[in-house]
Amino acid sequence: MTARYLLLTGRTNSRLLETPTTLAGLPLVWSGENLLLAAGAGDLTTDPDAEIAVVGKLFSRIDNRPLEQFDGAARKEIFRSKGQWLLDHCWGAYVAVIAESGRRAVSVIRDPSGMLACYHCAIGDGCVAVTNEPELLSGAGLVSCRVDWAALARHLRSGDFRGTHTCLEGLEELLPGCRLTLGAQREMEPVWSPWAHVGPDQRLQRESAAALLSRTVGNCVTAWARSYDQILMGISGGLDSSIVLAALKSAHVKPSLYTLATVGPGGDERGYARLAAKHCGYDVEEQFFDISAVDPRRSHAAHLPRPTGNYFIQAIEAAVKGTLARMHRDSQRAIFSGGGGDNIFCYAHSASPVADRWLREGFAAGLFATARDIHRVTGASLPAIVTKALGKRWGRDKGYRWKGDDLFIATAVEAEPLSFNHPWLDAPDDALPGKALHIALLLRFHNHLERHRRPDFPPTIMPLLSQPIAELCLSIPSWRWYEGGVNRSVARQAFADRLPEALIRRTSKGRPDSFILEIFERHRALLREMLHDGLLHRHGIIDMEAIDTVLISANPHHRHQLRVLELGNAEAWARKWSA
């Protein structure tokens, strides 16, 4: 099962800190002077004096093996650095709790990958709760979570951006790579920044970027794989999932594989999935997206503090659930994915890499080579690419400007200003626009990452998000990812000797568009009823007249279909938290 935890901390004499044996059904693992920590069995690292606890997976940077205990020297450095030592000497998917004797403040640190969630809220009587599952708060009788309608409206307009605010009243998120200090006040500060890693990696002076990436991905995938007895992995034959699969093979691990296909050819990647599986010596179970698994009245994100994703996720979860049922239950299981690879490997259609090379190397031959590479990747004309690069080269602001999405949002709500505040978007004065884009890509995926968390499923592991891989990829110049006129070029070079040429050369991507259309067509009437009579309409968030034009259209635009399905999912989510 996914790691679960609930931390309570506050003033020493609070009635909420009276020592129980369990908390929200979880066993108590740490009872301190001003805190209680309950966590599920398994993923927990503590020190002998119970002043440090790490929930989740923690690996050493020295040998990539699990850290199960801290020695005296490590403890001293962890306290001295207020947890910074963990980010400098370890990696994984974890939330660390640090409470040194004699200090009233408690520190909570979330690792940069974002694979283990962390939310916090005041619960009264001078106490604060921290958890990865908001439902644990209500389960423990600590707080009744209610929808924050203004926050929900901002979320629906924010185009995959996620900051500290959730869509539940009073509940905030501790962002990846940040520290939360719980004392007289709740204070969040970044302790890891992607901007600290955009400079040249000294290792690249001794080793090629491809060779170093191959080794780093291999080390991380191996560490993750050795942490579990059974691995289930969905593959598409795309580059990212194939890279993880090749690394699993090199680690001598045999996963159970499945692939999902649409009836229409646009989302049928079974041929590529078979090729990847056969090359690595594995079998793959082939399934089709099942429309009967999708119920628009239910949100797959019902347990989450934001309505992320779309209805087709329900079909993926149904397929995973069926496959898990055929696996041994009495073992440590995990679901592996190549998710986040596009983001880690800087896959985007932008002229920013041209601007980066111009700023770094000047008006030289390499600049024109990169312009031609971007032309081959994007199909944009060379004059258009150069014009865009000029704007980025001479623009005052080299940072990334996040764009909102007001499609089908009510006019009154649309008029409200949006702000996109996140420490990763605070670009330094000498920032390169391509690096700002790369960092924004990493941040964007965190909104997709959350939808993979289900308390009744094994943990979903996305090895490509591991901190050592992210830091290395950030250090590689943006234009290197497009060399030869292909996207994710360094990653392709890194695994060219371990994957079939057809997969290495593949640049197309399958999409479940036909299945999404099927969902939309089958449930038009129900979606109209839900949205017309729903909470989003009642609270003045959506433009129902505009939505109606899509629902009655004989041939609606695909983006409009996606948006209506997204709003339907948000309606189902809101009804769950308002029940």
C-alpha positions as CSV (number, residue, x, y, z in Angstrom):
1,M,0.0,0.0,0.0
2,T,1.0,3.6,-0.5
3,A,2.8,5.1,2.6
4,R,0.3,6.8,4.8
5,Y,1.0,9.2,7.7
6,L,-0.5,11.7,10.0
7,L,1.5,14.1,12.2
8,L,0.0,16.3,14.9
9,T,2.1,18.9,16.6
10,G,1.5,22.0,18.7
11,R,1.7,23.3,22.3
12,T,2.8,20.7,24.9
13,N,-0.4,20.6,27.0
14,S,-2.9,20.4,24.1
15,R,-5.6,17.8,24.6
16,L,-5.1,16.7,21.0
17,L,-1.7,15.4,21.9
18,E,-2.8,13.0,24.5
19,T,-1.1,9.7,23.6
20,P,-3.4,7.2,21.9
21,T,-2.3,3.8,20.5
22,T,-3.6,4.7,17.0
23,L,-4.5,7.7,15.1
24,A,-7.0,7.6,12.2
25,G,-6.5,3.8,12.2
26,L,-2.7,4.1,11.8
27,P,-0.3,2.8,14.5
28,L,1.5,5.5,16.6
29,V,5.2,5.4,15.8
30,W,6.5,8.5,17.6
31,S,5.1,10.2,20.7
32,G,7.2,13.3,21.6
33,E,6.8,16.2,23.9
34,N,4.8,18.2,21.4
35,L,4.0,15.8,18.6
36,L,2.4,12.6,17.6
37,L,3.2,10.7,14.4
38,A,1.2,7.8,13.1
39,A,2.2,5.9,10.0
40,G,1.5,2.7,8.2
41,A,3.8,-0.3,8.3
42,G,6.9,-0.4,6.1
43,D,8.4,2.8,4.8
44,L,9.7,4.4,7.9
45,T,13.3,5.5,8.8
46,T,14.0,6.7,12.3
47,D,17.0,7.5,14.5
48,P,17.8,5.7,17.8
49,D,16.6,8.7,19.9
50,A,13.4,9.1,17.9
51,E,14.1,12.8,17.0
52,I,14.0,12.2,13.3
53,A,11.5,10.2,11.3
54,V,11.3,9.8,7.5
55,V,8.1,8.4,6.0
56,G,8.6,7.0,2.5
57,K,11.7,5.7,0.7
58,L,15.1,7.1,1.4
59,F,18.3,6.2,-0.4
60,S,21.9,7.1,0.1
61,R,23.6,9.1,-2.6
62,I,26.8,7.1,-2.0
63,D,25.6,3.7,-2.9
64,N,21.9,4.2,-3.7
65,R,20.9,1.7,-1.0
66,P,18.0,2.3,1.4
67,L,18.9,4.2,4.5
68,E,17.2,2.5,7.5
69,Q,18.9,4.4,10.3
70,F,21.0,7.5,10.9
71,D,24.4,7.3,12.7
72,G,25.6,10.0,15.2
73,A,27.4,12.1,12.6
74,A,24.4,12.1,10.2
75,R,22.0,13.1,13.1
76,K,24.3,16.0,14.1
77,E,24.4,17.3,10.5
78,I,20.6,16.9,10.0
79,F,19.9,19.0,13.1
80,R,22.6,21.5,12.3
81,S,21.3,22.0,8.8
82,K,17.6,21.8,9.7
83,G,17.2,18.8,7.4
84,Q,19.3,20.2,4.5
85,W,21.7,17.3,4.9
86,L,18.9,14.9,3.7
87,L,18.6,16.8,0.4
88,D,22.4,16.9,-0.1
89,H,23.2,13.3,0.8
90,C,20.0,11.3,0.1
91,W,17.2,11.0,-2.4
92,G,13.9,9.1,-2.7
93,A,10.2,9.9,-2.2
94,Y,9.8,11.0,1.4
95,V,8.6,13.4,4.0
96,A,11.0,14.0,6.9
97,V,10.0,15.1,10.4
98,I,12.7,16.6,12.6
99,A,12.1,17.5,16.3
100,E,15.4,18.0,18.2
101,S,15.1,17.8,22.0
102,G,15.0,21.2,23.6
103,R,13.6,22.9,20.5
104,R,9.9,23.6,20.4
105,A,9.7,24.0,16.6
106,V,9.2,20.9,14.4
107,S,10.5,20.9,10.9
108,V,8.9,18.9,8.0
109,I,10.8,18.5,4.7
110,R,9.4,17.1,1.4
111,D,11.8,15.8,-1.2
112,P,11.9,17.5,-4.6
113,S,10.4,14.6,-6.6
114,G,6.9,15.2,-5.2
115,M,6.1,11.5,-5.2
116,L,4.9,11.5,-1.6
117,A,2.3,14.1,-0.9
118,C,2.3,16.5,2.1
119,Y,-0.6,18.7,3.2
120,H,-1.1,20.7,6.4
121,C,-3.8,22.6,8.3
122,A,-4.6,24.1,11.7
123,I,-6.9,21.9,13.7
124,G,-7.6,24.0,16.7
125,D,-6.3,24.0,20.3
126,G,-3.0,25.4,19.0
127,C,-2.2,22.3,16.9
128,V,-1.3,21.6,13.3
129,A,-1.9,18.4,11.3
130,V,0.3,17.2,8.5
131,T,-0.7,14.3,6.2
132,N,-0.6,12.9,2.7
133,E,-4.3,12.0,2.8
134,P,-6.9,14.7,3.7
135,E,-9.4,11.9,4.5
136,L,-7.3,10.9,7.4
137,L,-8.1,14.3,9.0
138,S,-11.8,13.6,9.0
139,G,-11.2,10.0,9.9
140,A,-9.5,11.1,13.1
141,G,-12.2,13.6,13.8
142,L,-9.7,16.5,13.6
143,V,-11.4,18.6,11.0
144,S,-14.2,18.6,8.5
145,C,-12.8,19.4,5.1
146,R,-15.0,21.6,2.9
147,V,-14.7,23.0,-0.6
148,D,-13.1,26.3,-1.0
149,W,-15.1,27.6,-4.0
150,A,-12.8,30.5,-4.8
151,A,-9.8,28.2,-4.7
152,L,-11.6,25.7,-6.9
153,A,-12.3,28.4,-9.5
154,R,-8.6,29.5,-9.5
155,H,-7.6,25.8,-9.9
156,L,-9.8,25.3,-12.9
157,R,-8.3,28.5,-14.5
158,S,-4.7,27.8,-13.7
159,G,-3.6,25.5,-16.5
160,D,-1.8,22.7,-14.5
161,F,-0.2,25.2,-12.1
162,R,-0.1,24.1,-8.5
163,G,0.9,26.3,-5.6
164,T,0.4,26.0,-1.9
165,H,-3.4,26.4,-1.9
166,T,-5.6,23.4,-2.3
167,C,-9.3,23.4,-3.1
168,L,-10.2,22.5,0.5
169,E,-10.7,25.2,3.1
170,G,-7.6,25.7,5.4
171,L,-5.7,22.9,3.8
172,E,-2.3,23.9,2.2
173,E,0.4,21.9,0.4
174,L,4.0,21.7,1.4
175,L,5.6,22.1,-2.0
176,P,8.3,19.6,-3.2
177,G,11.8,20.7,-2.1
178,C,10.5,22.9,0.7
179,R,10.7,22.9,4.5
180,L,7.7,23.7,6.8
181,T,8.6,25.0,10.3
182,L,5.9,24.4,12.8
183,G,6.4,26.7,15.8
184,A,4.6,29.8,16.8
185,Q,3.6,30.1,13.1
186,R,3.6,27.9,10.0
187,E,6.5,29.0,7.8
188,M,7.4,27.4,4.5
189,E,10.8,28.0,2.7
190,P,12.5,26.3,-0.2
191,V,15.5,24.2,0.7
192,W,16.1,22.7,-2.7
193,S,15.9,24.8,-5.9
194,P,16.1,23.6,-9.5
195,W,18.0,26.8,-10.3
196,A,20.9,25.5,-8.2
197,H,21.5,22.8,-10.7
198,V,21.2,24.5,-14.1
199,G,24.9,25.2,-14.2
200,P,27.4,22.8,-15.8
201,D,27.8,19.5,-13.9
202,Q,31.5,18.9,-13.3
203,R,31.1,15.2,-14.2
204,L,30.3,16.2,-17.8
205,Q,33.9,17.2,-18.2
206,R,34.9,13.6,-17.7
207,E,31.9,11.8,-19.2
208,S,29.4,12.4,-22.0
209,A,25.9,13.5,-21.0
210,A,24.4,10.4,-22.6
211,A,26.7,8.0,-20.7
212,L,26.1,9.9,-17.4
213,L,22.4,9.9,-17.9
214,S,22.4,6.1,-18.7
215,R,24.3,5.4,-15.5
216,T,22.2,7.7,-13.3
217,V,18.9,6.4,-14.6
218,G,20.2,2.8,-14.2
219,N,21.2,3.5,-10.6
220,C,17.9,5.1,-9.6
221,V,15.7,2.4,-11.3
222,T,17.7,-0.3,-9.7
223,A,17.4,1.2,-6.3
224,W,13.6,1.5,-6.7
225,A,13.2,-2.0,-8.1
226,R,15.1,-3.6,-5.3
227,S,12.7,-2.0,-2.8
228,Y,9.8,-4.2,-4.0
229,D,9.0,-7.9,-4.5
230,Q,6.6,-7.4,-7.4
231,I,6.4,-4.6,-10.0
232,L,3.5,-3.8,-12.3
233,M,4.2,-1.5,-15.1
234,G,2.2,0.0,-17.9
235,I,4.1,0.5,-21.2
236,S,3.2,2.1,-24.5
237,G,6.4,1.5,-26.4
238,G,7.1,5.3,-26.1
239,L,10.6,6.4,-25.3
240,D,10.1,7.1,-21.6
241,S,8.4,3.9,-20.5
242,S,10.9,1.9,-22.7
243,I,13.8,3.5,-20.9
244,V,12.5,2.5,-17.5
245,L,11.8,-1.0,-18.9
246,A,15.4,-1.3,-20.3
247,A,16.8,-0.2,-16.9
248,L,14.7,-2.8,-15.1
249,K,16.1,-5.5,-17.5
250,S,19.6,-4.3,-16.7
251,A,18.8,-4.6,-13.0
252,H,17.7,-8.3,-13.6
253,V,14.1,-7.5,-12.5
254,K,11.1,-9.1,-14.1
255,P,8.0,-6.8,-14.0
256,S,4.4,-7.7,-14.9
257,L,3.6,-5.6,-18.0
258,Y,0.3,-4.3,-19.4
259,T,-0.6,-2.0,-22.2
260,L,-3.9,-0.2,-22.9
261,A,-5.2,0.5,-26.4
262,T,-8.0,2.4,-27.9
263,V,-10.2,0.8,-30.6
264,G,-9.2,3.7,-32.9
265,P,-5.7,3.5,-34.3
266,G,-4.6,6.8,-32.8
267,G,-4.3,5.3,-29.3
268,D,-3.3,1.7,-30.3
269,E,0.3,1.3,-29.4
270,R,0.3,-2.4,-28.9
271,G,2.8,-3.0,-31.7
272,Y,5.4,-0.7,-30.0
273,A,4.6,-2.1,-26.6
274,R,5.2,-5.7,-27.9
275,L,8.5,-4.6,-29.5
276,A,9.7,-3.1,-26.2
277,A,8.6,-6.1,-24.1
278,K,10.0,-8.7,-26.5
279,H,13.4,-6.9,-26.8
280,C,13.7,-7.0,-23.0
281,G,12.5,-10.6,-22.7
282,Y,9.1,-10.0,-21.1
283,D,5.5,-10.7,-21.9
284,V,2.9,-7.9,-22.0
285,E,-0.8,-8.2,-21.3
286,E,-2.8,-6.3,-23.9
287,Q,-6.1,-4.6,-22.9
288,F,-8.5,-2.1,-24.4
289,F,-9.9,1.0,-22.6
290,D,-13.3,-0.1,-21.2
291,I,-16.0,2.5,-21.5
292,S,-18.1,0.6,-18.9
293,A,-15.4,1.5,-16.2
294,V,-16.2,5.2,-16.5
295,D,-18.9,6.8,-14.4
296,P,-19.1,10.6,-14.8
297,R,-20.8,10.8,-11.4
298,R,-17.6,9.6,-9.7
299,S,-14.3,11.4,-9.6
300,H,-11.1,9.4,-9.6
301,A,-9.7,12.3,-7.5
302,A,-12.4,12.1,-4.9
303,H,-9.8,11.5,-2.1
304,L,-7.6,14.3,-3.2
305,P,-7.7,18.0,-2.3
306,R,-7.9,19.1,-5.9
307,P,-9.9,17.7,-8.9
308,T,-7.0,16.7,-11.2
309,G,-7.1,14.8,-14.4
310,N,-9.9,13.5,-16.6
311,Y,-12.5,10.7,-16.7
312,F,-10.4,8.3,-18.8
313,I,-8.2,7.8,-15.7
314,Q,-11.0,5.6,-14.3
315,A,-10.5,3.1,-17.2
316,I,-6.8,3.0,-16.5
317,E,-7.4,2.4,-12.8
318,A,-9.9,-0.4,-13.6
319,A,-7.3,-2.1,-15.8
320,V,-4.6,-1.8,-13.1
321,K,-7.0,-3.1,-10.4
322,G,-7.8,-6.2,-12.5
323,T,-4.1,-6.9,-13.1
324,L,-3.2,-6.4,-9.4
325,A,-5.9,-8.9,-8.4
326,R,-4.0,-11.5,-10.4
327,M,-0.7,-10.8,-8.6
328,H,0.4,-12.1,-5.2
329,R,-1.0,-10.0,-2.4
330,D,1.4,-11.0,0.4
331,S,4.3,-9.1,-1.0
332,Q,5.7,-5.6,-1.4
333,R,4.2,-4.4,-4.7
334,A,4.6,-1.2,-6.6
335,I,3.3,0.3,-9.9
336,F,6.1,1.6,-12.1
337,S,5.7,4.2,-14.8
338,G,7.7,6.2,-17.2
339,G,5.6,9.2,-16.2
340,G,7.4,12.6,-16.2
341,G,9.9,11.6,-18.8
342,D,8.8,14.3,-21.3
343,N,9.3,16.9,-18.5
344,I,12.6,15.6,-17.2
345,F,14.0,15.3,-20.7
346,C,12.9,18.8,-21.6
347,Y,10.3,17.9,-24.3
348,A,8.7,21.1,-25.6
349,H,8.0,23.0,-28.8
350,S,9.8,26.2,-28.2
351,A,12.5,28.5,-29.6
352,S,14.0,28.9,-26.1
353,P,16.9,26.5,-26.7
354,V,18.0,28.8,-29.6
355,A,17.9,31.8,-27.3
356,D,19.9,29.8,-24.7
357,R,22.7,28.9,-27.1
358,W,22.8,32.5,-28.4
359,L,23.1,33.8,-24.8
360,R,25.8,31.3,-23.9
361,E,27.9,31.0,-27.1
362,G,27.0,34.2,-29.0
363,F,26.4,34.5,-32.8
364,A,28.2,31.3,-33.8
365,A,27.7,28.3,-36.0
366,G,26.1,26.3,-33.2
367,L,23.3,28.8,-33.0
368,F,22.1,28.0,-36.6
369,A,22.5,24.2,-35.9
370,T,20.1,24.5,-33.0
371,A,17.7,26.6,-35.0
372,R,17.6,23.8,-37.7
373,D,17.1,21.2,-34.9
374,I,14.1,23.1,-33.5
375,H,12.7,23.5,-37.0
376,R,12.8,19.7,-37.5
377,V,11.2,19.0,-34.1
378,T,8.5,21.6,-34.3
379,G,7.9,22.1,-38.0
380,A,8.0,25.9,-37.5
381,S,9.8,28.0,-40.1
382,L,13.3,29.1,-39.5
383,P,12.3,32.8,-39.7
384,A,9.6,32.3,-37.1
385,I,12.1,30.4,-34.8
386,V,14.7,33.1,-35.1
387,T,12.1,35.8,-34.4
388,K,10.9,34.1,-31.3
389,A,14.5,33.5,-30.2
390,L,15.3,37.2,-30.7
391,G,12.4,38.1,-28.4
392,K,13.6,35.8,-25.7
393,R,17.3,36.8,-26.3
394,W,16.6,40.5,-25.7
395,G,13.6,40.3,-23.5
396,R,13.9,41.7,-20.0
397,D,12.3,38.8,-18.3
398,K,14.0,35.5,-18.9
399,G,11.7,33.6,-16.5
400,Y,8.7,31.5,-17.5
401,R,5.2,33.2,-17.8
402,W,2.5,30.8,-16.8
403,K,-0.7,30.9,-18.8
404,G,-4.1,30.4,-17.4
405,D,-7.2,28.8,-19.0
406,D,-10.5,30.6,-18.8
407,L,-12.3,28.3,-21.3
408,F,-16.0,27.9,-20.1
409,I,-15.4,30.0,-17.0
410,A,-18.0,32.5,-16.0
411,T,-17.3,36.1,-16.9
412,A,-17.4,37.3,-13.3
413,V,-14.8,34.7,-12.2
414,E,-12.7,35.3,-15.3
415,A,-12.3,38.9,-14.3
416,E,-10.6,37.9,-11.1
417,P,-6.7,38.2,-11.4
418,L,-4.6,35.1,-11.2
419,S,-1.2,34.9,-9.6
420,F,1.3,32.1,-10.1
421,N,3.5,32.2,-7.1
422,H,6.0,29.3,-6.7
423,P,9.7,29.4,-5.6
424,W,10.7,27.4,-8.7
425,L,9.3,30.2,-10.9
426,D,11.5,32.8,-9.2
427,A,14.2,33.0,-11.9
428,P,17.5,34.7,-11.2
429,D,18.6,37.7,-13.2
430,D,20.9,35.7,-15.4
431,A,18.4,32.9,-16.1
432,L,18.3,31.3,-19.5
433,P,14.7,31.1,-21.0
434,G,15.2,27.5,-22.0
435,K,16.1,26.5,-18.4
436,A,13.1,28.5,-17.1
437,L,11.0,26.4,-19.5
438,H,12.6,23.2,-18.4
439,I,11.8,24.0,-14.7
440,A,8.2,24.9,-15.6
441,L,7.9,21.5,-17.3
442,L,8.9,19.8,-14.0
443,L,6.5,21.9,-12.0
444,R,3.7,21.2,-14.5
445,F,4.0,17.5,-14.1
446,H,3.3,17.7,-10.3
447,N,-0.3,18.4,-11.1
448,H,-0.5,15.1,-13.1
449,L,1.5,13.2,-10.5
450,E,-1.1,13.7,-7.8
451,R,-3.8,11.9,-9.7
452,H,-1.8,8.6,-9.5
453,R,-2.1,8.5,-5.7
454,R,-4.7,6.0,-4.4
455,P,-4.7,4.7,-0.8
456,D,-6.0,1.3,-1.9
457,F,-3.3,0.8,-4.5
458,P,0.4,0.0,-4.2
459,P,2.6,3.1,-4.5
460,T,3.1,4.5,-8.0
461,I,6.8,5.0,-8.6
462,M,8.0,7.2,-11.4
463,P,11.8,6.6,-11.3
464,L,12.5,9.3,-13.9
465,L,11.5,11.9,-11.3
466,S,14.2,10.8,-8.9
467,Q,16.3,13.7,-7.6
468,P,19.7,12.6,-9.1
469,I,18.1,12.3,-12.5
470,A,16.3,15.7,-12.3
471,E,19.5,17.4,-11.1
472,L,21.6,15.9,-13.9
473,C,19.0,16.7,-16.6
474,L,18.8,20.3,-15.4
475,S,22.5,20.7,-15.8
476,I,22.5,19.6,-19.5
477,P,22.1,22.7,-21.8
478,S,18.6,22.9,-23.2
479,W,19.8,22.8,-26.9
480,R,21.4,19.4,-26.3
481,W,18.0,17.8,-25.8
482,Y,17.2,18.6,-29.5
483,E,20.4,17.7,-31.2
484,G,20.0,16.0,-34.5
485,G,16.5,17.4,-34.9
486,V,14.8,15.0,-32.5
487,N,13.3,15.6,-29.0
488,R,14.8,14.1,-25.9
489,S,18.0,13.6,-27.9
490,V,20.3,12.9,-24.9
491,A,17.9,10.2,-23.5
492,R,17.8,8.5,-26.9
493,Q,21.6,8.5,-27.1
494,A,21.8,7.2,-23.6
495,F,19.7,4.1,-24.3
496,A,20.5,3.5,-28.0
497,D,22.4,0.3,-27.1
498,R,19.6,-1.1,-25.0
499,L,16.5,-0.5,-27.1
500,P,15.4,-1.4,-30.6
501,E,16.2,1.2,-33.2
502,A,12.5,1.6,-34.0
503,L,11.8,2.8,-30.5
504,I,14.9,5.0,-30.3
505,R,13.9,6.7,-33.6
506,R,10.2,7.0,-32.8
507,T,9.0,10.6,-32.3
508,S,5.2,10.0,-32.6
509,K,3.0,9.6,-29.5
510,G,-0.2,7.7,-29.2
511,R,-3.2,9.5,-27.6
512,P,-6.5,8.2,-26.2
513,D,-8.5,10.8,-28.1
514,S,-10.9,8.3,-29.6
515,F,-11.7,6.9,-26.1
516,I,-12.2,10.4,-24.7
517,L,-14.6,11.1,-27.6
518,E,-16.4,7.9,-26.8
519,I,-16.8,9.0,-23.1
520,F,-18.1,12.4,-24.2
521,E,-20.6,11.0,-26.7
522,R,-21.9,8.3,-24.4
523,H,-22.4,10.7,-21.5
524,R,-23.5,14.0,-23.1
525,A,-26.9,14.0,-21.5
526,L,-25.6,13.1,-18.0
527,L,-22.8,15.7,-18.2
528,R,-25.4,18.4,-19.2
529,E,-27.6,17.3,-16.3
530,M,-24.7,17.3,-13.8
531,L,-23.3,20.7,-14.8
532,H,-26.7,22.4,-15.2
533,D,-27.9,21.3,-11.8
534,G,-24.5,21.2,-10.2
535,L,-22.4,23.0,-7.6
536,L,-20.1,24.7,-10.1
537,H,-23.0,26.4,-11.8
538,R,-24.7,27.2,-8.5
539,H,-21.5,28.9,-7.2
540,G,-21.1,30.9,-10.4
541,I,-17.9,29.3,-11.6
542,I,-18.8,28.0,-15.1
543,D,-20.4,29.5,-18.2
544,M,-23.2,27.1,-18.7
545,E,-24.4,28.8,-21.9
546,A,-21.1,28.2,-23.6
547,I,-20.9,24.7,-22.3
548,D,-24.3,24.0,-23.8
549,T,-23.1,24.9,-27.2
550,V,-20.5,22.2,-27.0
551,L,-22.9,19.6,-25.6
552,I,-25.4,20.1,-28.5
553,S,-22.8,20.4,-31.2
554,A,-22.6,17.6,-33.8
555,N,-18.8,18.0,-34.1
556,P,-17.3,19.8,-31.1
557,H,-13.7,20.7,-31.0
558,H,-11.5,18.2,-29.1
559,R,-10.2,20.8,-26.7
560,H,-13.8,21.7,-25.8
561,Q,-14.6,18.1,-25.2
562,L,-11.6,17.7,-22.9
563,R,-12.6,20.8,-21.0
564,V,-16.2,19.7,-20.5
565,L,-15.0,16.4,-19.2
566,E,-12.6,18.2,-16.9
567,L,-15.4,20.3,-15.5
568,G,-17.6,17.2,-15.1
569,N,-14.9,15.6,-13.0
570,A,-14.6,18.7,-10.9
571,E,-18.3,18.7,-10.3
572,A,-18.2,15.1,-9.2
573,W,-15.2,15.9,-6.9
574,A,-17.1,18.9,-5.4
575,R,-20.2,16.8,-4.7
576,K,-18.1,14.3,-2.8
577,W,-16.5,16.8,-0.5
578,S,-19.8,18.6,-0.1
579,A,-21.8,15.5,0.9
